[in-house]
Amino acid sequence: MKQGVFITFEGIDGSGKSTQAQMLAARLTAEGVPTLITREPGGTVLAEKIRDLLLFAEEDLAPETEVLLYAAARAQHVHKVIRPGLARGAVVICERFTDSSLAYQGFASGNDPELILKMNTFATGGLVPNLTFLLDLKPDQGWCRVQERSGSEGTDRIEAKGLIFQEKVRQGYLQLAAAEAGRFCLLNGSDRTKEEIHQQIWTLFLEKFPFIPVGNEGKGGS
C-alpha cells in the first residue's frame, strides 16, 4: 500500500467513537497493517494545548474564536501527524475531523457551515477522509454515557451544553451523511454491543479497501 488510507469516526458525545476507533486500530495492527490512531482536537503538543483551551476554557469563547481555534489545531495536526502518516502508507484513524466542526460549530451553533468548510479546506490543504464512520445515537442515550464517565473525568464545555444542543449536532451530522453518502457509513449505535458494531465496521472496511492485506480470518468476516 503506497499511499495510506484516512478513516474518521464521528458522532455526538457518548456515541462510542473512541471505543470503535481503538478497536479498529487494534484489529488492523494485529493483522500487521501499519496503523496510526489519533484524535481531534489534539494529536500534537500544540494541538493538545488548544484542546485544553477549547474544552476547559476559563472564559466564554466567542463563536469566531472557537471556529478559528479548531481550525488552527487541525492545521497543525494535519501537517505534523496525518499527512506524514498517509505518506508512510499507514491507515490513519482519527476520532473527529472537519465534519465535527461543521456539525458542532456550524449546524448546532449557528455559524455558517460554508464558511467553516472554506476555513478548514485552507487549514487541511483540502484533505478529505476516504471513509467516515458516523455512529448515530439518540442524545439522551449519549448523555447517559457522558454522565457515567463524567464522575471520574469531568464534563467538558461542549458536553455541558446539554441535550438540545446534542440533537442539533446529530441532525447536522445526518445532513452531512446524506450529502456525502459515498464517504459516510451511517451506523446504528443504539441497543447493540460494541463488538457487534465493531464487526459491522470491520466488514465495511474490508469491502471498501480490499487491497489492504489482512489475514484469512479477517477476510472471512468472522
Order of alpha helices (4+ residues) and beta strands (2+ residues): beta-alpha-beta-alpha-alpha-alpha-beta-alpha-beta-alpha-alpha-beta-alpha-alpha
